[in-house]
Amino acid sequence: MPAASPSVYLLSTEHLSAGWSGVYDKAARTSFHGRGAYVKRGCVNASLGVAASARTRGEAQESSHPSCQAIWFTGQGWLAGRSTNAGGRTGVLSARDKRANSPDQVKVPWHTASVNRSRWVLAPSVRCLPEAEGQAAAAAAAAAQHAAVMNAIGAAPRVVYLLALSAEHAHVNRRWFGAYNRTSYPINNRPSYSRNGCAHDEAATPDGWCGMMWFSDAGWLAGRRAQAGGTLAVLSAMDREAATPDAVRAAWHVATEDAWVAAPTIRCVSEADGEAAAAAAVSAEAAALNAAIAGAPQTVHLVSRINATVHLSSRWYSRYSRTPHGVNGRVAYSHHSCTGGAEPRDWCGMIWFAEQAWMVGERHDVGSSSGVLTANDADAQSPDRVRAVWHAAGGADGWVPAPAVRCIADASAGDASFGTNFAPDARARGPPRFATSSAADGDVDSATSPRTVYLLNATATGLLSPVGTGALRGWLGAYSQTQPLNGRPAYARRACAGPRGVHANGAKCAMMWYNGVGWMVGREVDAGSRSGFIVSSGDALTPDGVSGGWSMAVGNGSGWAPLPSLRCVAGKAAEAAVAAAAAAHDKDLRVGAHTVYLISSKTRLDALRSQWLGAYHRLKSLPPSLAADRDVANSSVHGLLVNGRSAYAKRSPTPHKSTGRRLADKLAPSRTRSSSSKSSSSKSSWKKAASKRARRTRRALWWAQGSWFVGMLEDVGLSRGVLAVADESAVPERVHSQWRAAPSRKECAHPETQAEPLSCWRLAPDVRCIGGADGKAEAERVAQARALAHPSTTSKSRRTDRKHLMKG
């Protein structure tokens, strides 16, 4: 039996991809079933048999090992596959020859795995030869293949015509149909064709487009030059036997959004047959175009019932004139400013039909499916006959509905239905900022609409209150009717102040308006647009008629959160509800205690409770640095209000004088009579440091965004602290919900993703808040019980507190 060869050459001209052909070298110190394994030359650090050995041991396959092509012996024959599968029975080539010492000595035919890997298929073009013989055979095969390709290219027609023999597929862009010239380079061993008029470089083509036809593994395709050689195309014919596209006998198909649709009237013919067929196709297309133009208006107008800048620039809304030539078998229109003048304009709007939809866009996109507006209505022979909803470019999926946009045939209809937003020469005199109101086409008469509406928040007791959470505060309240917007009455907040920190651009009023789809609440500068803070669900004629609920913008504007407690009401009943809510809120503030006590029922306190529980007194003022950027108000009846409710502060304990003396003695242990001035200076420094430390560690209790918080004084008015309870009570002593303690980062890594603001905080059911004399008595009782239960701990805690003050 001949010895094994050190190197072999695997050759395949048809049944395998080119990556498997080449030289394979015998691996050192690796064998399977007593025969050496071979790895393709150029593969570095290949791991042989990693996956096979892992499967044998029942372990997960390692993916970090490099995988290359390899050939190995299985005991029953030779197998080619990935190097990580070496030694196993998984591969792409097989030759069952147990007598061959190396794969080049195999005497039986090779087989390749089927597409679904369910069986082996005969592969007569695959051979394994010694290295030198294999290289010579590969060179001869490449030369023969090149000669065959060149002969096929030479025999291929110089020009072919891709034609649509009827108007049945008028939705296909007409630029794909016409003459294609043979190129000088083959693709996938077949001749390729380029659309007549294409430059050598696609980018050099005037509109950046160039069509091509080429051969792929499945058949003949037509698409853009950038896609040539691949399987992405707009037209296809599944005929692998056709050497040229004009020889295709299978039906051509057109690509749609989710499938290929048969197009039996599309054909590709050679130059000899092309002229007559092209003339017939041109005649059919001309007849279809004439039929489409017949009855089409000479002029159309693109208009919108809402603010012109909501969907796109106002210059698009104007008059469009019919062009002399159609586009894609339908009539086309150009903006009135594009005609006239010796020099072409930089901007020119057009309306055309492409791929089952009407498009509005710039002149350089004409004929394509790229634009700023689209309406998917293939049955409409002209844009004024479109019955589908127009869509504007934008949004996550590329298009957003624009139901207020329409294309009409004459100016009189536009004036009657859409108000003054329609302006034939708006470019000259400029469009009005907002559309005027009109009783036609669904517009609402401002005279019959409520003069005042109230945006209110339903409390737990059922009252409708203009005082909501911190996020809503400043948006709630009374809104008075102003100038109509988008065909509906608009409303401005009666307070005309808006939330603090929101109107950085100088706007002073919150407004409520109709945006074409629903009602929106936001800044005055955004009035009429789709940008806002609160939006309704559903389309109502007036905001008090909204029945689908309201939502509030969350995060950075990436989503909307429902507001089930928000209401918009009008009439005397609304005024009565507002008055009742205001009276109830004022009463709660008036009867609230000036001192409240945070108490824990635990007999042993942890560090958190020992520091933050105790007596809290109503704040009378805040430092100017804190009041500048917080929602702070001073009431003659209720005093200082933060976020519409009273705030409280805990008084820090004053250190005992003896503690100060001991600290001074420690600072100057060898004090003499001559150092009395130094001792006095030390006392003064200690007092200043103690006062500064007391101010820095002052605790506070306040309400913010639907919750009561306990935290540092500098955080008053903000939604953060160490203790909190979600409750909208006007005073803390009326809180009935459970208090919670702030979590660690591990417990609540991303609090902004929680469905509830305090959902990841730890429950603290032992904490209560009691006001006035009852709170003081309960605090003393709990302190006595705690001292009796743990006398040593209590005294030790007191000593620790004094020691802490001395070290301060």
C-alpha positions in Angstrom: 0.0 0.0 0.0 1.5 3.4 -1.0 2.6 5.7 1.8 0.5 8.7 2.8 1.2 11.9 0.9 2.5 14.9 2.9 0.2 17.3 0.9 -2.9 16.9 -1.2 -5.0 19.1 -3.5 -8.8 19.2 -3.2 -10.3 20.3 -6.5 -13.9 21.2 -7.2 -15.3 23.1 -10.2 -19.0 22.9 -9.5 -20.3 21.2 -6.4 -18.4 23.2 -3.7 -17.7 26.8 -3.1 -14.2 28.0 -4.0 -13.1 28.2 -0.3 -12.8 24.4 -0.1 -10.5 24.0 -3.1 -6.8 24.2 -2.5 -3.7 22.6 -0.9 -4.1 20.6 2.4 -1.0 19.8 4.5 -0.7 16.8 6.8 -1.0 17.9 10.5 1.9 17.1 12.8 1.2 14.8 15.7 -2.5 14.4 14.9 -4.2 11.3 13.6 -7.6 9.7 13.7 -8.1 5.9 13.5 -4.4 5.5 12.7 -4.4 7.9 9.7 -3.1 11.4 9.5 -5.4 14.5 9.3 -4.9 17.3 6.7 -5.5 21.0 7.3 -5.9 23.6 4.5 -2.7 25.5 3.9 -2.7 29.0 5.4 -4.8 28.1 8.4 -2.9 29.1 11.6 -3.4 27.5 15.0 -6.3 25.3 13.8 -7.8 23.2 16.6 -8.5 19.7 15.3 -11.4 17.8 16.8 -12.5 20.3 19.5 -16.2 20.1 18.8 -16.1 16.3 18.2 -14.4 15.6 21.5 -16.8 18.0 23.4 -19.8 16.2 22.0 -18.3 12.9 23.0 -17.9 14.1 26.6 -21.4 15.7 26.6 -19.9 19.2 27.0 -20.8 22.5 25.3 -18.8 23.2 22.1 -16.1 25.8 22.5 -16.5 28.7 20.0 -13.2 30.4 20.7 -11.1 27.9 18.7 -10.2 28.9 15.1 -12.0 26.7 12.5 -10.6 25.9 9.1 -11.1 23.3 6.3 -9.8 19.9 7.1 -9.8 16.3 5.8 -9.6 13.3 8.2 -10.2 9.5 8.4 -13.4 8.2 10.1 -12.6 4.5 10.1 -15.0 3.9 7.3 -13.6 6.4 4.8 -12.4 10.0 4.4 -14.4 13.1 5.4 -13.9 16.8 4.7 -15.3 19.5 6.9 -14.5 22.0 9.6 -11.3 21.4 11.6 -13.2 21.6 14.9 -15.3 18.6 13.8 -12.2 16.5 12.8 -12.5 13.0 14.1 -16.3 13.1 14.0 -18.8 12.2 11.4 -20.0 15.7 10.5 -18.7 17.2 7.2 -19.4 18.4 3.7 -17.6 15.8 1.6 -17.4 12.0 2.0 -15.5 9.2 0.2 -16.0 5.7 1.7 -12.6 4.1 0.9 -11.1 2.3 4.0 -8.0 1.2 2.1 -6.7 4.7 1.1 -3.8 5.8 3.4 -4.4 9.5 2.3 -7.3 11.3 0.6 -5.5 11.5 -2.8 -5.4 7.7 -2.9 -9.3 7.4 -2.8 -10.6 5.3 -5.7 -14.3 5.8 -5.2 -16.4 8.9 -6.1 -16.7 11.7 -3.7 -20.2 12.7 -2.4 -21.3 16.1 -1.0 -24.0 16.8 1.6 -27.4 17.8 0.4 -28.9 21.2 1.1 -30.8 19.9 4.2 -27.9 17.7 5.3 -30.2 14.6 5.2 -28.3 12.6 2.6 -25.1 12.4 0.4 -25.2 13.4 -3.2 -22.8 12.3 -5.9 -20.2 15.1 -6.7 -18.3 13.9 -9.9 -16.4 17.2 -10.2 -14.7 16.8 -6.9 -11.2 15.2 -6.9 -8.4 14.9 -4.5 -4.9 14.7 -6.0 -1.3 15.0 -5.0 -0.2 18.6 -4.6 1.7 19.0 -7.9 -0.8 17.1 -10.0 -3.7 19.0 -8.3 -2.2 22.4 -9.0 -1.7 21.6 -12.7 -5.2 20.3 -12.9 -6.6 23.4 -11.2 -4.8 25.7 -13.6 -6.1 23.7 -16.6 -9.6 23.8 -15.2 -9.4 27.6 -14.6 -8.2 28.1 -18.2 -10.9 26.0 -19.6 -13.6 27.7 -17.5 -12.3 31.2 -18.5 -12.3 30.2 -22.2 -15.8 28.9 -21.9 -17.0 32.1 -20.2 -15.3 34.3 -22.8 -16.8 32.2 -25.6 -20.2 32.6 -23.9 -19.7 36.3 -23.5 -18.6 36.6 -27.1 -21.7 34.8 -28.3 -24.0 36.7 -26.0 -26.0 39.5 -27.6 -24.4 43.0 -27.3 -27.7 44.6 -26.4 -30.8 43.2 -24.7 -34.1 44.9 -24.0 -36.1 44.5 -20.7 -39.7 45.3 -21.7 -43.1 45.5 -20.1 -45.5 44.5 -23.0 -48.6 45.9 -21.2 -49.5 48.5 -18.6 -50.4 45.7 -16.1 -47.2 46.4 -14.1 -47.1 50.1 -14.3 -46.3 50.3 -10.6 -42.7 49.1 -11.5 -40.4 52.1 -12.0 -40.2 52.7 -15.7 -36.5 53.3 -15.5 -35.8 49.6 -15.2 -37.3 49.0 -18.7 -35.2 49.7 -21.8 -31.9 48.7 -23.5 -29.1 47.1 -21.5 -25.5 47.0 -22.9 -23.2 44.1 -22.4 -20.3 44.9 -20.0 -16.7 43.9 -20.3 -16.7 41.8 -17.1 -18.7 38.7 -16.3 -20.5 38.1 -13.0 -20.7 34.6 -11.6 -19.3 33.2 -14.9 -22.1 34.7 -17.0 -22.2 38.0 -19.0 -23.6 41.0 -17.2 -25.5 44.0 -18.7 -25.7 47.6 -17.7 -28.7 49.9 -18.3 -28.2 52.2 -21.4 -27.0 55.6 -20.3 -25.3 54.5 -17.1 -21.8 56.0 -16.5 -18.9 53.8 -15.7 -19.2 54.9 -12.0 -22.7 54.8 -10.6 -21.9 58.0 -8.6 -21.2 59.8 -11.8 -24.7 59.1 -13.1 -26.7 62.3 -12.9 -29.2 61.0 -10.3 -26.9 58.4 -8.8 -28.8 55.4 -10.3 -27.7 52.7 -12.6 -29.5 49.4 -13.3 -27.8 46.1 -14.1 -28.7 42.5 -15.0 -26.5 39.6 -13.8 -26.6 35.9 -13.0 -26.8 34.5 -9.5 -27.0 31.0 -8.2 -30.8 31.0 -8.6 -31.2 32.7 -11.9 -31.1 36.1 -13.6 -31.7 39.3 -11.6 -32.1 43.0 -12.3 -31.2 45.6 -9.7 -28.9 48.5 -8.9 -25.2 48.3 -9.8 -24.3 48.3 -6.1 -26.2 45.0 -5.7 -24.7 43.3 -8.7 -23.5 39.8 -7.9 -25.7 39.3 -4.9 -29.3 38.1 -4.5 -30.9 41.5 -3.7 -32.8 42.8 -6.7 -36.2 44.2 -8.0 -36.7 41.8 -10.9 -35.9 38.1 -11.1 -36.2 35.1 -13.4 -35.4 31.6 -11.9 -33.8 30.0 -14.9 -30.3 28.6 -14.2 -29.9 27.0 -17.6 -30.2 30.3 -19.5 -26.7 31.5 -20.6 -28.0 35.1 -21.2 -31.1 36.9 -20.0 -32.8 36.9 -23.4 -32.7 33.1 -23.3 -34.8 33.0 -20.1 -37.8 30.8 -20.4 -39.1 31.1 -16.9 -41.5 33.9 -15.9 -40.1 37.1 -14.5 -41.1 38.2 -11.0 -41.4 41.7 -9.4 -40.2 42.2 -5.8 -42.8 43.6 -3.4 -42.5 44.4 0.3 -42.9 40.8 1.4 -42.9 38.5 -1.6 -42.1 38.0 -5.3 -45.1 38.6 -7.6 -45.3 37.0 -11.1 -45.1 39.4 -14.0 -45.8 37.4 -17.1 -45.9 40.5 -19.4 -42.3 41.4 -18.6 -39.8 39.9 -21.0 -36.1 40.3 -21.9 -35.4 40.0 -25.6 -32.2 40.2 -27.8 -31.2 43.1 -30.0 -32.6 41.4 -33.1 -36.1 41.0 -31.6 -35.9 44.0 -29.3 -36.6 46.8 -31.7 -40.0 45.5 -32.7 -40.9 44.4 -29.2 -39.7 47.7 -27.8 -41.8 49.6 -30.3 -44.9 47.6 -29.3 -44.1 48.2 -25.6 -43.7 51.9 -26.1 -47.0 52.0 -28.0 -48.7 50.2 -25.1 -47.1 52.4 -22.5 -48.1 55.5 -24.5 -51.7 54.3 -24.8 -51.8 53.7 -21.1 -50.3 57.1 -20.3 -52.8 58.8 -22.6 -55.6 57.0 -20.9 -54.2 58.2 -17.5 -53.8 61.8 -18.7 -57.3 61.9 -20.1 -59.4 63.5 -17.5 -56.5 64.4 -15.3 -56.6 68.1 -14.1 -54.1 70.6 -15.6 -53.4 71.9 -12.1 -53.6 70.3 -8.6 -53.0 71.9 -5.2 -51.3 70.2 -2.2 -53.0 71.6 1.0 -53.2 70.9 4.7 -55.9 71.6 7.3 -53.4 72.1 10.1 -50.2 74.2 10.6 -48.2 73.7 7.5 -45.0 73.1 9.4 -46.3 70.1 11.4 -45.5 67.6 8.7 -43.1 69.4 6.4 -42.0 72.9 5.2 -44.8 75.1 4.0 -43.3 75.6 0.6 -44.6 72.1 -0.4 -48.2 73.3 0.0 -48.9 75.1 -3.2 -50.0 74.8 -6.9 -48.5 72.0 -9.1 -48.8 72.0 -12.9 -49.0 68.9 -15.1 -45.8 68.1 -17.0 -45.8 67.3 -20.7 -44.4 63.8 -20.1 -45.7 61.2 -17.6 -43.7 59.2 -15.1 -44.0 55.4 -14.7 -47.1 55.4 -16.9 -49.0 58.0 -14.9 -49.4 61.8 -15.1 -46.8 63.9 -13.2 -46.9 67.4 -11.8 -44.2 70.0 -10.9 -44.3 72.9 -8.5 -45.5 76.2 -10.0 -42.1 77.8 -9.1 -40.2 75.3 -11.2 -41.5 76.6 -14.5 -40.3 79.8 -16.2 -36.9 81.4 -16.0 -33.8 80.8 -18.0 -31.9 79.0 -15.2 -33.1 75.9 -13.4 -34.0 76.3 -9.7 -32.0 74.5 -7.0 -35.3 73.3 -5.4 -38.2 71.9 -7.4 -41.1 69.9 -5.9 -42.8 67.2 -8.0 -45.7 64.8 -7.7 -45.4 61.4 -9.4 -46.4 57.8 -9.3 -44.0 55.0 -8.4 -44.4 51.4 -7.2 -48.1 51.4 -6.3 -48.0 54.8 -4.5 -48.2 58.5 -5.3 -45.1 60.4 -4.2 -44.2 64.0 -3.4 -40.6 65.0 -3.4 -37.8 66.8 -5.1 -37.1 66.7 -8.8 -33.9 64.6 -8.5 -36.0 61.8 -6.8 -38.7 61.7 -9.5 -39.7 58.2 -10.6 -38.4 56.6 -7.4 -40.1 55.7 -4.1 -38.1 58.4 -2.2 -39.9 61.6 -1.1 -41.4 63.6 1.6 -45.1 62.5 1.2 -46.6 59.3 0.0 -50.1 57.8 -0.5 -50.5 54.1 -1.2 -53.3 54.2 -3.7 -52.5 52.4 -7.0 -56.1 52.8 -8.3 -55.9 56.6 -8.4 -55.0 57.7 -11.9 -54.1 61.2 -10.7 -53.1 62.5 -7.2 -56.3 64.4 -6.7 -58.2 61.1 -6.9 -56.2 59.6 -4.0 -58.5 58.2 -1.3 -55.8 56.7 1.0 -54.3 58.6 3.9 -51.1 60.5 3.0 -48.0 59.8 5.1 -45.1 62.1 5.8 -41.5 61.1 6.0 -40.4 60.5 9.6 -41.0 58.2 12.6 -39.5 54.8 13.5 -40.7 53.0 10.4 -39.9 55.8 8.0 -43.5 57.2 7.6 -46.1 58.8 9.9 -49.8 59.4 9.0 -50.7 62.9 7.8 -54.5 62.8 7.7 -54.8 66.5 7.3 -52.9 66.6 4.0 -54.8 66.4 0.7 -54.3 66.9 -3.0 -57.2 68.7 -4.6 -57.9 69.6 -8.2 -58.9 73.3 -8.1 -58.3 76.3 -5.9 -61.9 76.9 -5.0 -62.2 73.5 -3.2 -59.1 74.3 -1.3 -60.3 77.6 -0.1 -63.7 76.2 1.0 -62.4 73.1 2.8 -59.0 74.0 4.2 -59.1 77.7 5.1 -56.3 80.2 4.4 -53.6 77.6 4.8 -54.1 77.1 1.0 -52.3 79.9 -0.8 -51.5 79.5 -4.6 -48.7 82.1 -4.3 -47.8 81.5 -0.7 -44.1 81.6 -1.7 -44.4 85.3 -2.6 -46.4 86.5 0.4 -45.6 83.9 3.0 -48.1 81.4 4.6 -50.1 82.4 7.6 -48.8 80.9 10.9 -51.9 78.9 11.6 -54.9 77.8 9.6 -58.1 79.7 10.3 -61.2 78.0 11.6 -64.0 76.8 9.3 -67.2 75.0 9.9 -66.6 72.8 6.8 -64.9 69.4 6.6 -64.9 68.7 10.3 -63.7 72.0 11.6 -65.3 73.3 14.9 -66.9 76.7 15.3 -65.2 78.6 18.1 -68.4 80.4 19.0 -70.1 77.1 20.1 -67.1 75.8 21.9 -66.6 76.2 25.7 -64.8 79.5 26.5 -62.9 78.0 29.5 -61.8 74.4 30.2 -60.1 73.0 33.2 -57.3 70.4 33.3 -57.7 68.7 36.6 -56.3 65.8 38.6 -58.7 63.4 40.3 -57.5 62.8 44.0 -58.0 59.7 46.1 -61.1 61.3 47.7 -62.7 61.8 44.3 -62.2 65.6 44.1 -61.0 67.1 40.9 -58.1 69.3 41.9 -55.9 71.8 39.9 -53.0 70.8 42.2 -51.3 67.6 40.9 -48.0 65.9 41.2 -44.8 67.8 40.8 -44.6 66.8 37.1 -48.1 68.0 36.4 -47.9 71.1 38.6 -47.9 74.2 36.3 -49.8 72.4 33.5 -53.1 72.0 35.5 -55.7 74.7 36.0 -58.0 76.9 33.9 -57.4 77.4 30.1 -59.2 80.2 28.3 -60.0 80.1 24.6 -57.7 82.0 22.2 -57.1 82.1 18.4 -58.1 78.8 16.7 -55.4 76.4 15.6 -55.7 73.7 13.0 -59.4 74.2 12.6 -60.2 73.8 16.3 -60.4 76.2 19.2 -57.1 76.6 21.1 -56.7 77.4 24.8 -54.1 79.3 26.9 -53.5 78.6 30.6 -55.1 81.4 32.6 -52.2 81.6 35.0 -49.8 82.2 32.0 -46.8 81.2 34.0 -46.1 77.6 33.1 -43.9 75.3 35.2 -40.6 76.6 36.4 -37.6 75.8 34.4 -39.6 74.7 31.4 -39.7 77.8 29.3 -36.0 78.5 28.8 -36.8 80.2 25.4 -38.9 82.9 27.0 -42.4 81.5 26.5 -44.7 82.4 29.4 -47.9 80.4 28.7 -48.9 76.8 28.6 -51.4 76.1 25.8 -53.8 73.4 24.7 -54.5 72.8 21.0 -55.6 70.3 18.4 -52.6 68.8 16.5 -54.5 67.0 13.7 -54.9 63.7 15.5 -55.7 64.6 19.1 -55.4 67.3 21.7 -52.1 68.3 23.1 -50.8 70.4 26.0 -47.4 72.0 25.8 -45.5 75.2 25.5 -46.8 78.3 23.6 -43.9 78.1 21.1 -45.0 74.6 20.1 -48.6 75.5 19.6 -50.1 73.9 16.5 -47.4 71.2 16.2 -47.1 67.6 17.5 -44.6 68.5 20.2 -46.0 68.7 23.7 -46.0 67.4 27.3 -49.5 65.9 27.5 -51.5 64.3 24.7 -55.0 62.8 24.4 -56.0 59.4 23.1 -58.7 59.8 20.5 -60.1 62.6 18.3 -62.6 64.9 20.0 -64.1 68.1 18.7 -63.2 69.9 22.0 -60.8 68.9 24.8 -63.5 68.4 27.3 -65.0 65.7 25.0 -61.9 63.5 25.2 -63.0 60.0 26.4 -59.9 57.9 25.6 -57.8 59.3 28.4 -54.6 61.3 28.5 -50.9 60.5 28.5 -47.7 62.3 29.7 -44.3 62.4 28.0 -41.7 60.4 30.0 -37.9 60.3 30.0 -36.3 62.2 27.2 -39.5 62.1 25.1 -39.0 58.5 24.1 -42.5 57.4 25.3 -45.8 58.2 26.9 -47.2 57.2 30.3 -51.0 57.0 30.9 -52.6 59.5 33.3 -55.8 57.8 34.4 -56.5 60.5 37.0 -56.3 63.5 34.5 -59.6 65.1 33.4 -60.5 68.0 31.1 -63.9 69.5 32.1 -65.8 72.6 31.2 -68.9 74.5 32.5 -70.3 75.5 35.9 -69.8 72.0 37.2 -66.0 72.3 36.5 -65.9 75.6 38.3 -67.7 74.1 41.3 -65.3 71.1 41.4 -62.3 73.4 41.3 -63.7 75.6 44.1 -64.4 72.5 46.2 -60.9 71.1 45.7 -59.3 74.4 46.5 -61.4 74.8 49.7 -60.5 71.2 50.8 -56.8 71.7 50.2 -56.8 75.0 52.1 -58.6 73.4 55.0 -56.1 70.6 55.2 -53.2 73.0 55.2 -54.9 75.3 57.8 -55.7 72.5 60.3 -52.3 70.8 59.9 -49.9 70.8 62.9 -46.9 73.1 63.0 -44.8 70.3 64.5 -44.9 66.7 63.4 -43.1 63.6 64.8 -41.6 60.8 62.9 -41.8 57.8 65.2 -40.7 54.1 65.0 -42.4 51.4 67.0 -39.2 49.4 67.1 -37.6 49.0 70.5 -34.1 49.0 69.0 -33.3 51.6 66.3 -30.8 51.2 63.5 -28.5 54.0 62.3 -31.1 55.2 59.7 -33.9 55.6 62.2 -31.9 57.0 65.0 -30.7 59.9 62.8 -33.8 60.7 60.8 -36.7 60.2 63.3 -37.8 62.9 65.7 -39.6 66.3 65.7 -40.0 68.3 62.5 -41.2 72.0 62.5 -42.7 73.9 59.7 -40.3 75.9 57.7 -40.7 79.7 57.6 -38.1 80.4 54.9 -35.6 78.8 52.6 -32.1 80.0 51.7 -32.2 82.1 48.4 -30.0 79.5 46.7 -32.6 76.8 47.2 -35.7 78.9 46.6 -34.4 80.1 43.2 -34.9 76.8 41.4 -37.7 75.2 43.4 -41.5 75.6 43.3 -41.7 77.8 46.4 -44.5 80.2 47.3 -45.3 82.3 50.4 -48.9 82.3 51.6 -50.2 84.8 54.2 -52.4 82.1 55.6 -50.2 78.9 55.3 -46.7 80.4 55.3 -44.0 78.8 53.2 -45.3 76.3 50.6 -43.0 73.9 48.6 -44.8 72.2 45.7 -48.1 73.5 47.1 -47.6 71.9 50.6 -45.9 72.8 53.8 -42.3 71.8 54.4 -40.7 70.8 57.7 -37.2 70.8 59.2 -35.6 68.9 62.1 -33.7 71.0 64.5 -30.2 69.8 65.0 -29.1 69.2 68.7 -26.9 71.9 70.2 -23.7 70.6 71.8 -23.4 71.0 75.6 -21.0 73.7 76.9 -19.0 71.1 78.8 -18.4 69.2 75.6 -17.0 72.4 74.1 -14.7 72.9 77.1 -13.4 69.3 76.9 -12.7 69.7 73.2 -10.8 73.0 73.9 -8.8 71.3 76.6 -8.0 68.5 74.2 -6.8 71.0 71.6 -4.6 72.8 74.2 -3.6 70.3 77.0 -0.7 72.3 78.3 -2.7 75.6 78.6 -1.3 78.1 81.0 -2.4 81.5 82.1 -0.6 83.1 79.2 -2.5 81.0 76.8 -6.0 82.1 77.8 -6.4 84.1 74.5 -5.6 80.9 72.6 -8.2 79.0 74.6 -10.8 81.6 73.8 -9.9 81.4 70.2 -10.3 77.6 70.3 -13.8 77.9 71.8 -14.8 80.4 69.1 -13.5 78.1 66.3 -15.3 75.1 67.8 -18.6 77.0 68.0 -18.2 78.1 64.4 -17.5 74.5 63.3 -20.4 73.1 65.3 -22.7 75.7 63.8 -21.5 74.9 60.3 -21.9 71.2 60.9 -25.4 71.7 62.2 -26.5 73.6 59.1 -24.9 71.0 56.9 -26.6 68.0 58.5 -30.1 69.6 58.9 -32.9 67.2 58.0 -36.2 68.1 56.3 -39.6 66.7 55.4 -41.4 67.8 52.2 -43.8 66.7 49.4 -42.8 66.3 45.7 -44.3 64.4 42.8 -47.0 62.5 44.7 -44.8 61.4 47.7 -43.6 62.8 51.0 -39.8 62.6 51.4 -37.4 62.9 54.3 -33.9 63.9 53.4 -31.3 66.7 53.5 -32.5 70.3 53.6 -30.6 71.1 50.4 -32.8 68.5 48.6 -36.1 70.0 49.7 -38.6 70.0 46.9 -36.9 67.3 44.9 -38.0 63.6 44.6 -35.2 62.0 46.5 -34.4 61.3 50.2 -33.8 58.5 52.7 -37.4 57.9 53.7 -40.5 58.3 51.5 -44.2 57.5 51.3 -46.4 57.6 48.1 -49.4 59.7 49.3 -51.1 62.9 48.2 -52.3 64.0 51.6 -52.1 67.7 52.2 -50.2 67.3 55.5 -47.9 64.4 56.5 -49.8 63.5 59.7 -52.7 62.3 57.5 -50.6 59.8 55.5 -52.1 56.3 55.6 -49.7 54.5 53.2 -46.6 52.6 54.3 -43.3 54.5 54.6 -40.3 53.1 52.7 -36.6 53.4 53.1 -34.2 54.3 50.3 -32.7 51.2 48.6 -29.0 50.5 47.8 -27.7 50.6 44.3 -27.8 46.8 44.2 -31.5 46.7 45.2 -32.5 49.4 42.7 -29.9 49.7 40.0 -32.2 51.5 37.6 -35.0 53.3 39.5 -36.1 55.2 36.4 -37.3 51.9 34.8 -39.6 51.0 37.7 -43.3 51.1 37.0 -43.9 52.8 40.4 -41.6 55.6 41.7 -41.0 53.8 45.0 -41.5 50.2 44.0 -37.9 49.2 44.7 -37.7 51.0 48.1 -37.6 48.8 51.2 -40.8 48.8 53.3 -40.6 50.5 56.7 -44.0 49.6 58.3 -42.8 50.7 61.8 -42.5 54.4 60.8 -45.4 56.7 61.4 -46.0 60.5 61.3 -48.1 62.0 64.1 -48.8 65.7 64.5 -49.1 68.1 67.4 -49.5 67.2 71.1 -50.5 63.6 70.2 -47.3 63.2 68.3 -45.2 64.5 71.2 -46.9 62.3 73.7 -46.5 59.2 71.5 -42.8 60.0 70.9 -42.2 60.3 74.7 -44.0 57.0 75.3 -42.0 55.1 72.6 -38.8 56.6 74.0 -39.5 55.4 77.5 -40.5 51.9 76.3 -37.3 51.8 74.3 -35.2 52.8 77.4 -36.8 50.2 79.6 -36.3 47.5 77.0 -32.6 48.3 76.3 -31.2 50.5 79.1 -27.6 49.7 78.5 -27.9 50.3 74.7 -29.6 53.6 75.3 -26.9 54.9 77.6 -24.2 53.6 75.3 -25.9 55.4 72.4 -25.9 58.6 74.4 -22.2 58.3 75.1 -21.5 57.5 71.5 -23.3 60.6 70.4 -21.2 62.8 72.8 -18.0 61.1 71.5 -19.1 61.8 68.0 -19.7 65.4 68.8 -16.2 65.7 70.4 -14.6 64.2 67.3 -16.5 66.5 65.0 
